[in-house]
Amino acid sequence: MSQFTLRQLRYFCAIASTGSISAAAAQEHVSRSAIAAALDELERALKSQLCTRHKSHGIVLTTTGQHIFEQALSLLRSAENLEASAGVHDLIGPLAVGCYPSLAPTVLPQMVKHFDRLHPDVELSIHPADQGTLLKQLKSGDLELAIMYNMHLDRRVETAPLYDTAMHVILAAGHPLAESGVVRARDLVNEPMILLDAPPSVDDIMGYFSAQGLSPMVRHRTRHFELARSLVAQGLGYSLFIQRPRNPSSYEGLPVLARALDPQPHLERVSVVWPAGRTLSGKARRFIELAQQHVASYAPEPLYTVPAGSRD
């Protein structure tokens, strides 16, 4: 018979994800002493030290603690799924979803609309961040899901595919290169570039040029997707994007024209992502189901008639 409780596991996961007993207590709305006592009881029940406590650095998980954390997250979600399957309650409670910043304004509104309409009791929170940060937040349990690029190649995660897309160039209305439906990469090198300076976009963009022996002339850099579009719309340069909003205008209402590139870039895959081997809650599984079901409402319209090779 197990000598630990689900509450002890939940409090331990709160400690592991927040990095301190005080922060875990605030998150769980209980006293600091209740959190500390639960940790002590769990360590006694498992006969293992799960973490070390440092006044200056908070809580640091031991190797055993890291393993127990992964198992505890899956066990807690399995318990939640068991309750749901037994009809104890409908989908309720928090669901934290991360998203790559350029994807967030273009795909999430439709996803959230469909999910909220069907499951109003789920407290869905959205957390845009770069891909490195999203992976850390998934591992720590701060996020249950994330929407990211090309993670089907990473064995640390499991993925549910949404759609494939490809990089393209955006130009201001009236730009001479916009007269054609396809823009040659070599015709861009003497034009000022507005670089979306956020990983992995920056690596994909610069790698596209370097693979052809070209070096773009970067005029401005920004991590903000909509700012880059606005700078392009003002005629300050071109930019290369992977994500393509359905609205062809900047915030100021100026037209932004999307054109295919020659040579055609490889495909980029957008997926819902979660840590490999981790059990998903019913809320997360339902979010994935709806996201895949309604892809047609948010996926960008293709610019290329013949798909290039994907990265898998």
ABEGO torsion letter per residue (X at the ends): XBABBAAAAAAAAAAAAAGBAAAAAAAAGBBAAAAAAAAAAAAAAAGBBABBBBAAAEBBBBAAAAAAAAAAAAAAAAAAAAAAAAGABBBBEBBBBBBBAAAAAAAAAAAAAAAAAABAABBBBBBBBBAAAAAAAAAAGABABBBBBGAAABAABBBBBABBBBBBBBBBBGBAAAABABBBAAAAAABBBBBBBBOAAAAAAAAAAAAAGBBBBBABBBABAAAAAAAAAAGAEBBBBABBBABABBAAGBBBBBBBBOBBBBBBBBBBBBBBGBBBBAAAAAAAAAAAAAAAAABBBBABABBBBBAX
